Amino acid sequence: MKIIAYLKPECGWSRGVRAIMQKYDLEFEDRDIINNQEQFQEMVNKSGQTLSPCVEIDGNMLKDVSGDEVEAY
């Protein structure tokens, strides 16, 4: 499973997504959309919007999600 998470360094929603990844010991790429504009633009291009977090799991983009929504997926 390949997981790419487009997250902010300091954000409650982003912390929730990271917590789910840790809970299930899932390896994921943590992409910083605040300090890296290329990663932000990549998220926008893939998701079609600017809201975060966005989590891509095996090519399926979950847009503007919470940790609970990622866990349910």
N, C-alpha and C positions, 0 to 999 in steps of 0.2 A: 504494500500500500504506500503510495506517495502522497504526502500531505504538505501543502504550502500554506502557511498562515500569514496573512497580511495584517500586521498589528501595530498598535502604537506602544511606545515604551511604557508610558504611564497612563493607563486607562482601565477603568473597572471592567468593561466588556472584554478588553484584551486579556486582562488577568484571568477572567473566567474561562476564556478559551485555553490559555496556558494551563490552568488548573485541570481541565478535562484531559489534556494531553498527558500531563503528569499522572493523573489518576489511573489511566489505562496504560501507562508506560509506552506511549506512542512516539515514535521518532517523527519529527517534523521540522521543516525549514521555517524559522521565525524571521519574517521579513519586516524590517522597520520602515513604515511608510511616512514617518515624520522626518527622520534624519537622512533618508535616502530617497530623493525625488524620482530616481529611475524605478525603484520598487513601487512607489506610489503610482506612477504612471502605468506600470505593468498591471497593477491591481485594477485601475480604471479601465484599461484596455480589455482585460479579461472579464470584468464584472459588469461593465457598462455604467458604473456609478461611482461616486466618491465616498460613500459611507463605509465605515469599517466597524468591526472586523469582517474580513472576508476570508474564507477558508476553502482552499481547493483540495479535494480528495479524489485522487485518481482521475483528474480532469473534470470533475463535477464541481462547479463553483457554488458555494453557499454564501449568499450576499447578506451583509449587515446582520450578522448572527451573534447570538449569545452563546456562552458555554453550554447552557442547557440544550439549545437547538443543535449544537454540534454533537453533544452526547446522544440526543435522540436519533440523529442521522446514523 
